[in-house]
Amino acid sequence: MRIAVLSDIHSNIVALDTVLAAAGPVDAVWHLGDVVGYGPEPDRVVDRLREVGAVGVRGNHDAAAIGGAEIEWFNPDARAAMEWTRTAIAKRTRDWLAALPERRIEAGCTLVHGSPRDPLWEYVTSVPVARANLAELTTPIGWHGHTHIPIAFRDDDGRVEVITPGHDSTIGLDERTVLLNPGSVGQPRDGDPRAGFALFDTDAARIGWYRVAYDIEAVQAAMVDAGLPARLVARLSVGV
């Protein structure tokens, strides 16, 4: 199987469509949460994921969008964008988000948004946190998002190997447990504004990370039209 793995789309339909085109023919699309929030097109993003038969999990922004108390932990810009999202989304979008689980097992992989031990909120950004979550996995492969940064942590007999992939980087999978982040489709934060995603070839046991440029200015114009916070508009240009 050839699987496109996406995370943190954040209502960015232009980035999502660009990524789906760049991924080419795939057998499945997995998403790792935060489908909505920040961006201007929550309904169109959810509709597109439904059209391609995507399966995945709920992120903290998805939970907040359907009325969750998660919004209380957001910074002012994220909260303003989420308040807009709550009023903008259609019932079909709200129902789709509400049906997402916090954890999912697909093809021998664990899918979460934050981390295996805290699916909504924990950021896996350090070796100690990664080590604890590798131990928490019940499958040999774990996928997560939330940080908006592509990275992999692999257990190597108690030592945690850290892999920081660039565009067109690949790794082979073996018996070692691994925790993988595909990066962000709609809101990258590693200094590269291009949309990020991963391709998982289950037959070859190989993961590839990719970046693709999209029409950022078109998304920024739509955000301005929606009255979304200026700082959220500006950060798309620099990927932070």
Beta strands, then each sheet from edge to edge (+ up, - down):
strand 1: 2-6
strand 2: 28-31
strand 3: 55-56
strand 4: 104-106
strand 5: 109-111
strand 6: 141-143
strand 7: 151-156
strand 8: 159-163
strand 9: 169-172
strand 10: 178-181
strand 11: 195-201
strand 12: 206-212
sheet 1: 3+ 2+ 1+ 11- 12+ 9-
sheet 2: 4+ 5- 6- 10- 7+ 8-
end
